[in-house]
Amino acid sequence: MGTDTAIVIGGDGQDPARSTTLAFQDISYRVRHNDEPNKQLLHGVSGVFRSGRLAGILGPSGAGKSTLLNILSGFKTNNVTGNILVNGTAIDRRKYRREVSYTPQEVCLLGNISVTESMEFAADLKLAPDISKPHKTAEIESVLKLLGLSKCARNQVANLSGGEKKRLSIALELISNPKIMFFDEPTSGLDIIAAMQVVAHLKDLAVSGRCVVCVIHQPSSSILQMFDDLLVLSEGHSLYRGPLDELVSSFKACGFECPNYYNRADFALEIASLKHDGNILKLKEQAQIQERMISNGKAAPNSADYCDEKDAMLTTVAEPGVTCPAGKDRQYPTSEWAQFVTLTRRTMLCTFRDLQLTKMRLLAHFFVGLLIAFVFYDVGNDGNKVLSNASCLFFLLIFVFFANSMPLVMTFPLEASVFVRERMNNWYSLRAYYFSKLVADFPFLILGPSVFLATAYYLTAQPIEADRIVMLWSICIFTSWIAQMTGLLAGSCLPLELSVFCVPCSLIPMLIFCGFFVRFREMFDFLIPFTYVGYFRYSFEGAMQAIYGFDRPNLPCSGEFCYFSKVSKFMESFDMLENTFLMDVCGLVVWIFLLHVALYASLAWRLKRTR
């Protein structure tokens, strides 16, 4: 597969084979560390990567490979100094993100849709809206053919092999025809055959005219041979930058002799790990001389034989075509409304196909509703069983909370990782994703409690009055809404192991101060304000108001004497005033609003943290 398989993608008339030069000068990066206030991970690293040549970044663990890649891709911007230039022009980060794609080491993909569907959603998000659907389909087929994914185009992503998932992650970014492509250890976790296939496809992408840069870790000799250029890092310093064929001779000039038939990658890693005798200082000085020549706008000596003088010069004059085409100055190819519609369709499709998130949730709502109906059968209209009915309402709300929070705690972290990757690759805005997530989940938020209440309400002999049914249903919906937002918030900002623990724990104080276990009059005075903070007080009180409030007549008594057959006495026993339903709804709405703000802030914080 070579240049004859190159494709033109994006519909903007640009030629992917147009020469692109990515240069970086004096890149340094500091990070706060427990041992050192400002630990420096990169020390003035410079270099040049060019289209048509597959470039690799090699070094031992902790050398700064991934850090450098994150900086060059625009993912990491805080505490970074130095310059990044494309075709000699300092980058405009907003436009730069449209010309660059970054594929992290961990492949995060939505598993419930097929390969073709993944590509179609990517095309709708990343290509201009004036491109026709047949043209998008043709481009998708071309990309899948280029990366050897045509045979599994109809398979669900969850059923792909590791190598196929890696290639799909490449295909998703290739659909927008990026000029520069970064890959962080694309062969990690793959066997030798799959790894060679992935690197071979990356080589094809480079040959077709793109600037392709990879972080590689312990490549075999056959994989290393596919690379054209190499950048070797050691403890944040550059040891070598140039063609792969000159690696051994460059090291030999500094006293490092590579044995015959020895893997050059292993040899370079051993030197970078300071495990060989030789003049390491001279090696660093040689690299610094090359970097100074780059910073001064001159080609380095070992790159003169594979780059012409015009591409090697770094100037501050903008070249035609470096920035985005005229009329496309906005950050995203599609409008936020189009992003919202596409993301909503995708999220609803993924949710519908998720057995755990939809079918199991609905079945759980149905069967638990039946269980509660049998346990609390005919307790709702008997003055002798009002305390049991209060327990029934309480357990209704408890189940609604856990049934709608815990599944999202388990499933949302993967989706959040996909969101971070796509958002950082400039697929869509945070606002479009946020509102699409809320709208796509809303039908399931309503459906589950509705099935649950329909199963349990009549059999527990609750009053068959339309206004009371609607009030209790609305309280269940609001509680479900709070539960869903709690699950999303925990899944977005906490690791899975911690969120599974924190969500149930966060409910404990809400239950203590809801008025069911301990009456408000029996609490210490300084604890009373906390009862107005917990959302479960408003849920429980609202449910009680829906069933027993608004001047409900006295209840019939099945025993000899029913102290609570008079509804007002029963409400007083829980320290509840009658007809406060509106206040309870307002309390729940305030909590829902605060959780929405917190979720948006947590997603924005997660994006900022990656930088």
C-alpha positions in Angstrom: 0.0 0.0 0.0 1.6 3.3 -1.0 0.9 6.7 -2.5 -1.7 5.3 -4.9 -4.0 4.6 -2.0 -3.8 8.2 -0.7 -7.2 9.9 -0.4 -8.5 13.4 -0.3 -10.7 13.9 2.7 -12.5 16.9 4.0 -14.1 18.4 1.0 -12.1 21.6 1.2 -10.0 21.1 -1.9 -6.8 20.7 0.0 -4.2 18.3 -1.2 -3.1 16.0 1.6 0.3 15.5 -0.1 1.2 19.1 0.3 4.4 19.4 2.3 4.0 20.1 6.0 6.9 20.9 8.3 6.4 20.8 12.1 9.2 22.4 14.0 9.6 23.0 17.7 12.2 25.1 19.4 13.4 25.0 23.1 10.4 23.1 24.4 10.6 23.0 28.2 8.1 21.8 30.7 7.9 22.0 34.5 5.5 20.3 36.8 4.8 20.5 40.5 6.1 17.4 42.3 6.0 16.2 45.9 9.8 16.0 46.1 10.6 19.1 44.0 8.6 22.3 43.8 9.1 22.6 40.1 10.4 19.4 38.5 11.6 20.0 35.0 10.6 17.1 32.7 11.8 18.6 29.4 14.9 20.7 28.9 14.9 22.8 25.8 14.1 20.1 23.3 14.0 21.1 19.6 13.4 19.3 16.4 11.7 19.1 13.0 9.2 16.6 11.6 8.2 16.5 8.0 5.4 15.1 5.9 6.2 12.0 3.9 8.4 10.6 6.6 7.3 8.4 9.6 9.0 9.8 12.7 9.4 8.1 16.1 10.1 9.4 19.6 12.2 6.8 21.5 13.4 6.7 25.1 13.1 4.9 28.4 10.2 5.4 30.9 10.3 8.8 32.3 12.3 10.3 29.5 9.5 12.7 28.5 8.2 11.1 25.3 4.5 11.3 26.0 4.9 14.8 27.6 6.6 16.1 24.5 3.9 14.5 22.3 1.1 16.1 24.4 2.8 19.5 24.0 3.3 19.2 20.3 -0.3 18.1 19.8 -1.6 21.1 21.7 -3.1 18.9 24.5 -0.8 20.3 27.1 -0.3 24.0 27.4 0.3 24.9 31.1 3.8 25.4 32.4 5.2 25.0 28.8 7.8 27.3 27.2 9.1 27.2 23.7 7.8 27.7 20.2 5.9 25.4 17.8 5.9 26.3 14.1 4.0 24.8 11.1 5.7 25.5 7.8 7.7 28.2 9.5 4.7 30.0 11.1 4.1 30.1 14.8 0.9 28.2 15.5 -2.5 29.8 16.3 -3.7 27.1 18.8 -7.3 27.4 17.8 -6.6 26.8 14.1 -3.8 24.4 15.0 -6.2 22.0 16.6 -8.1 21.7 13.3 -5.0 20.5 11.5 -3.8 18.1 14.1 -5.1 14.7 15.4 -3.9 12.9 18.5 -4.5 9.3 19.4 -3.6 8.4 23.0 -2.1 5.1 24.2 -5.4 4.0 25.7 -7.9 3.4 22.9 -11.3 4.7 24.2 -14.1 3.9 21.8 -17.9 3.4 22.1 -18.4 -0.3 22.0 -22.2 -0.4 21.3 -22.1 0.9 17.7 -20.5 -0.6 14.6 -17.3 0.4 12.8 -19.3 2.1 10.0 -21.6 3.9 12.4 -18.6 5.2 14.4 -17.2 6.5 11.1 -20.5 8.1 10.1 -20.9 9.9 13.3 -17.3 11.1 13.0 -17.9 12.3 9.5 -21.1 14.2 10.6 -19.1 15.9 13.3 -15.8 16.6 11.6 -16.7 17.4 8.0 -18.4 20.5 6.7 -22.2 20.3 6.4 -22.2 21.1 2.7 -20.6 17.8 1.9 -23.2 15.4 0.6 -24.0 12.1 2.3 -22.9 10.0 -0.7 -19.5 11.8 -0.7 -19.2 11.1 3.1 -20.0 7.5 2.5 -17.4 7.2 -0.3 -14.8 8.8 2.0 -15.6 6.5 4.9 -15.2 3.4 2.6 -11.9 4.8 1.3 -10.6 5.3 4.9 -11.7 1.8 6.0 -10.1 0.3 2.9 -6.9 2.2 3.5 -6.6 0.9 7.1 -7.8 -2.6 6.3 -11.1 -2.3 8.2 -13.5 -3.1 5.4 -14.0 -6.7 6.4 -15.1 -5.7 9.9 -17.1 -2.6 8.9 -20.4 -4.0 10.2 -19.0 -5.4 13.4 -19.6 -3.8 16.7 -16.6 -2.0 18.1 -16.7 -4.0 21.3 -16.1 -7.2 19.2 -12.9 -5.9 17.5 -9.5 -7.1 18.2 -6.9 -4.9 19.8 -5.2 -4.1 16.5 -8.5 -3.3 14.8 -9.4 -0.9 17.6 -6.1 0.9 17.2 -6.7 1.2 13.4 -10.3 2.4 14.0 -9.0 5.1 16.3 -6.7 6.2 13.5 -9.6 6.1 11.0 -11.8 8.3 13.1 -9.2 11.0 13.0 -8.2 10.5 9.4 -11.7 11.3 8.2 -11.0 15.0 8.6 -7.8 14.8 6.6 -5.4 16.2 9.3 -2.0 17.4 8.2 -0.3 16.3 11.3 -1.0 13.0 13.2 0.4 12.1 16.6 0.2 8.6 18.2 1.2 7.7 21.7 2.6 4.1 21.7 0.2 2.8 19.0 1.7 -0.7 19.3 1.3 -1.1 23.1 -0.7 -4.2 24.1 -0.5 -5.7 20.6 1.3 -8.9 19.4 4.1 -8.5 16.9 1.9 -9.2 13.9 -0.8 -6.7 14.9 1.9 -4.1 15.8 3.5 -4.5 12.4 0.2 -4.0 10.7 -0.5 -0.8 12.7 2.9 0.7 12.0 2.7 -0.3 8.3 -0.6 1.7 8.1 1.0 4.6 9.8 3.8 4.4 7.3 1.3 4.5 4.4 -0.3 7.6 6.0 3.1 9.3 6.1 3.9 8.3 2.5 0.6 9.7 1.4 1.7 13.2 2.5 1.0 13.6 6.2 3.3 14.4 9.0 3.1 11.3 11.3 4.8 11.2 14.7 4.7 8.3 17.1 6.0 7.5 20.5 7.4 4.0 20.4 8.4 1.7 23.2 10.9 -1.2 22.6 10.1 -1.8 19.0 11.4 -4.9 17.2 14.0 -4.5 14.5 11.3 -5.1 11.8 9.1 -2.4 13.2 11.9 0.1 13.7 13.0 -0.3 10.1 9.7 1.2 9.0 10.6 4.5 10.6 12.4 7.2 8.7 13.4 9.6 11.5 14.1 9.2 15.1 14.2 11.5 18.2 15.9 9.9 21.2 15.2 11.4 24.6 16.9 10.8 28.0 15.7 12.4 31.2 14.1 15.2 29.3 17.2 15.9 27.1 17.6 15.1 23.4 20.3 12.6 22.5 19.7 12.2 18.8 17.5 13.8 16.2 17.8 12.7 12.6 17.4 9.8 10.1 17.3 6.3 11.4 20.1 5.2 9.2 22.5 7.7 10.9 21.6 6.7 14.4 24.4 4.1 14.9 27.1 6.3 13.3 26.1 9.3 15.4 26.4 7.3 18.6 29.6 5.7 17.4 31.2 9.1 17.0 30.6 9.7 20.8 32.1 6.4 21.9 29.0 4.2 21.8 29.7 1.1 19.7 26.6 -0.9 18.6 27.3 -4.7 18.4 26.6 -6.4 15.1 23.1 -7.8 14.6 21.9 -5.8 17.6 18.5 -4.1 17.7 19.2 -0.4 17.2 16.2 0.5 19.3 17.5 -1.6 22.2 20.9 0.0 21.8 19.5 3.5 21.8 17.3 2.7 24.9 20.3 1.4 26.8 22.3 4.5 26.0 19.4 6.7 27.0 19.1 4.7 30.2 22.8 5.5 30.9 23.8 1.8 30.8 26.7 2.1 28.3 30.1 3.6 28.8 30.7 6.5 26.5 30.7 10.2 26.2 27.1 11.0 27.0 27.9 14.7 27.4 29.3 14.8 23.9 26.1 13.2 22.7 24.0 15.8 24.4 26.2 18.6 23.1 25.9 17.2 19.5 22.1 17.2 19.9 22.2 20.8 21.4 24.2 22.0 18.4 21.6 20.6 16.1 18.8 22.2 18.2 20.6 25.6 18.1 20.8 25.4 14.4 17.1 24.7 14.2 16.4 27.6 16.5 18.5 29.9 14.3 16.6 28.8 11.2 19.3 26.5 9.7 19.0 22.9 8.8 20.8 20.5 11.1 23.8 18.7 9.5 22.3 15.2 9.6 19.1 16.3 7.9 20.6 18.0 4.9 20.3 15.0 2.7 16.6 14.5 3.1 15.1 18.0 3.2 15.4 20.9 0.9 16.6 24.3 2.1 13.2 26.0 1.8 11.4 23.6 4.1 14.3 23.6 6.6 14.3 27.4 7.1 12.1 28.6 9.9 10.8 32.0 9.2 8.1 34.2 10.7 6.4 34.9 7.4 3.1 33.0 7.0 3.0 30.7 4.0 -0.2 30.3 2.0 -2.3 27.4 3.2 -0.9 27.2 6.8 -4.1 28.6 8.2 -7.5 27.2 7.6 -9.2 28.0 4.3 -11.1 31.3 3.8 -14.6 31.2 5.3 -13.7 28.5 7.8 -12.3 30.6 10.6 -14.7 29.1 13.1 -13.4 26.5 15.5 -15.6 23.6 14.4 -16.6 22.5 10.9 -20.2 22.2 12.0 -22.5 24.4 14.0 -23.2 23.6 17.7 -26.8 22.7 16.8 -25.6 20.1 14.3 -23.1 18.8 16.9 -25.9 18.6 19.4 -28.2 16.7 17.1 -25.5 14.2 16.0 -24.3 13.6 19.6 -27.9 13.1 20.8 -28.5 10.5 18.1 -25.2 8.7 18.9 -25.8 8.7 22.7 -29.4 7.4 22.3 -28.2 4.7 20.0 -25.5 3.6 22.4 -27.8 3.7 25.4 -30.5 1.7 23.6 -28.0 -1.0 22.7 -26.5 -1.1 26.2 -28.1 -4.2 27.9 -27.0 -3.1 31.4 -28.1 0.6 31.0 -31.5 0.0 29.4 -33.1 -3.5 29.4 -31.7 -4.5 32.8 -32.7 -1.2 34.3 -36.3 -1.5 33.0 -36.6 -5.1 34.1 -35.2 -4.2 37.5 -37.8 -1.4 37.8 -40.6 -3.8 36.9 -39.6 -6.7 39.1 -38.7 -4.6 42.1 -42.0 -2.8 41.7 -43.8 -6.2 41.8 -41.8 -7.1 44.9 -42.7 -3.9 46.8 -46.3 -4.4 45.6 -46.5 -7.8 47.2 -44.6 -6.9 50.4 -46.7 -3.7 51.0 -49.9 -5.1 49.4 -53.0 -3.0 50.3 -51.3 -0.8 52.9 -52.1 2.6 51.3 -55.7 3.0 52.4 -55.7 1.6 55.9 -55.3 3.7 59.0 -53.8 0.7 60.8 -50.9 0.4 58.3 -49.9 4.0 57.7 -46.4 3.5 59.1 -45.9 0.6 56.7 -47.1 2.8 53.9 -44.6 5.5 54.9 -41.9 2.8 54.7 -43.3 1.8 51.3 -42.9 5.4 50.0 -39.4 5.6 51.5 -38.3 2.4 49.7 -39.8 3.5 46.5 -37.5 6.6 46.5 -34.5 4.6 47.7 -34.8 2.2 44.8 -35.4 5.0 42.3 -32.2 6.6 43.4 -29.9 3.6 43.3 -31.5 2.2 40.1 -30.7 5.4 38.2 -27.4 6.4 39.7 -25.3 3.2 40.0 -25.5 2.1 36.3 -24.2 5.5 35.2 -21.4 5.3 37.8 -20.4 2.0 36.1 -20.8 3.0 32.5 -20.1 6.8 32.2 -16.3 6.7 32.9 -15.6 5.1 29.5 -17.9 7.5 27.8 -16.2 10.4 29.6 -12.8 9.2 28.3 -14.2 9.1 24.8 -15.5 12.6 25.3 -12.1 13.9 26.5 -10.3 12.4 23.4 -12.9 13.7 20.9 -13.1 17.1 22.6 -9.3 17.5 22.6 -9.2 16.5 19.0 -11.7 19.4 18.2 -14.7 17.3 17.3 -17.3 19.4 19.1 -17.8 21.9 21.9 -18.3 21.0 25.6 -21.7 22.7 25.5 -22.9 20.6 22.6 -21.9 17.4 24.3 -23.3 18.4 27.7 -26.8 19.2 26.5 -26.9 16.2 24.1 -26.1 13.9 27.1 -28.9 15.4 29.1 -31.4 15.2 26.4 -30.5 11.7 25.2 -30.8 10.3 28.8 -34.0 12.1 29.6 -36.4 9.5 28.0 -34.8 6.7 30.1 -34.9 8.9 33.2 -38.7 9.1 32.8 -39.4 5.6 31.6 -37.8 3.7 34.5 -39.7 5.4 37.4 -42.9 5.4 35.3 -42.7 1.6 34.9 -41.8 1.2 38.5 -44.7 3.3 39.8 -47.2 1.8 37.4 -46.3 -1.6 38.8 -46.5 -0.7 42.5 -49.0 2.1 42.9 -52.3 0.3 42.4 -51.3 -2.9 44.3 -50.2 -1.0 47.3 -53.7 0.7 47.4 -52.5 4.2 47.0 -55.4 6.7 46.4 -56.6 6.6 42.8 -56.7 10.3 42.2 -55.1 11.9 39.2 -53.6 14.8 41.0 -52.0 12.6 43.7 -50.7 10.1 41.1 -49.1 13.0 39.1 -47.6 14.5 42.3 -46.0 11.2 43.4 -44.8 10.5 39.8 -43.2 13.9 39.6 -41.4 13.4 42.9 -40.1 10.0 41.6 -38.9 11.7 38.4 -37.1 14.5 40.3 -35.5 11.9 42.5 -34.4 9.9 39.4 -33.1 13.1 37.9 -31.0 13.8 41.0 -29.8 10.2 41.0 -28.8 10.4 37.3 -26.9 13.6 37.8 -25.1 12.2 40.9 -24.0 9.2 38.9 -22.8 11.3 36.0 -21.0 13.6 38.3 -19.2 10.8 40.1 -18.4 9.0 36.9 -16.9 12.2 35.3 -14.6 13.3 38.1 -13.8 10.1 40.2 -12.1 6.8 39.3 -14.6 3.9 39.0 -13.5 2.2 42.2 -13.9 5.4 44.2 -17.2 6.5 42.6 -18.8 3.1 43.4 -18.0 3.8 47.0 -18.7 7.5 47.2 -22.2 7.6 45.7 -23.8 5.3 48.3 -21.9 7.0 51.0 -23.1 10.4 49.8 -26.7 9.2 50.3 -26.2 8.3 54.0 -26.3 11.9 55.4 -29.3 12.6 53.1 -31.2 9.7 54.6 -30.3 10.6 58.2 -31.7 14.1 57.8 -34.8 13.2 55.7 -37.0 12.8 58.8 -37.9 9.1 58.4 -35.4 7.6 60.8 -35.1 10.5 63.3 -37.9 13.1 63.7 -36.8 16.7 63.4 -37.9 17.6 66.9 -35.7 14.9 68.3 -32.5 16.3 66.8 -30.0 18.7 68.3 -30.8 22.3 67.4 -27.5 22.7 65.5 -28.4 19.8 63.3 -31.8 21.2 62.2 -30.2 23.4 59.4 -28.8 20.3 57.8 -32.3 18.9 57.3 -33.0 21.7 54.8 -29.9 20.9 52.8 -30.5 17.2 52.0 -32.4 16.5 48.9 -33.9 13.3 50.3 -35.9 15.3 52.8 -37.7 17.0 50.0 -38.2 13.7 48.1 -39.7 11.9 51.1 -41.7 14.9 52.3 -43.0 15.5 48.8 -44.1 11.8 48.5 -45.8 12.0 51.8 -47.6 15.2 50.8 -48.7 13.6 47.5 -50.3 10.7 49.3 -51.5 12.3 52.6 -51.6 16.0 52.0 -54.1 18.4 50.6 -56.9 17.6 53.0 -57.1 13.9 52.4 -60.1 12.4 54.3 -59.6 10.2 57.4 -58.5 6.7 56.6 -60.7 3.6 57.3 -59.4 1.5 60.1 -59.1 -2.3 59.9 -58.4 -2.7 63.6 -60.1 -1.9 66.8 -58.4 1.5 67.2 -56.2 3.4 64.7 -54.4 6.4 66.2 -53.2 7.6 62.7 -56.5 7.2 60.9 -56.7 11.0 61.1 -54.2 12.1 58.4 -53.3 15.4 60.2 -52.0 13.5 63.3 -49.9 11.2 61.0 -48.3 14.2 59.3 -47.6 15.8 62.7 -45.9 12.7 63.9 -43.3 13.2 61.1 -43.1 16.9 61.9 -44.5 17.7 58.4 -46.8 20.6 57.8 -49.6 20.0 55.3 -49.6 21.3 51.7 -45.8 22.1 51.5 -45.5 20.1 48.2 -44.5 23.2 46.2 -41.7 23.9 48.6 -40.5 20.3 48.3 -40.5 20.5 44.5 -38.5 23.8 44.6 -36.0 22.2 46.9 -35.5 19.3 44.4 -35.3 21.7 41.5 -32.6 23.7 43.2 -30.6 20.5 43.8 -31.0 19.5 40.1 -29.8 22.9 39.0 -26.7 22.7 41.3 -25.9 19.2 40.1 -26.1 20.3 36.4 -23.7 23.2 37.1 -21.4 20.8 39.0 -21.4 18.3 36.1 -20.6 21.0 33.6 -17.8 22.3 35.8 -16.4 18.8 36.3 -16.3 18.1 32.6 -14.6 21.5 32.0 -12.1 20.7 34.8 -11.4 17.3 33.4 -10.5 18.9 30.1 -8.4 21.5 31.8 -6.6 18.9 33.8 -5.5 17.1 30.6 -3.7 20.2 29.6 
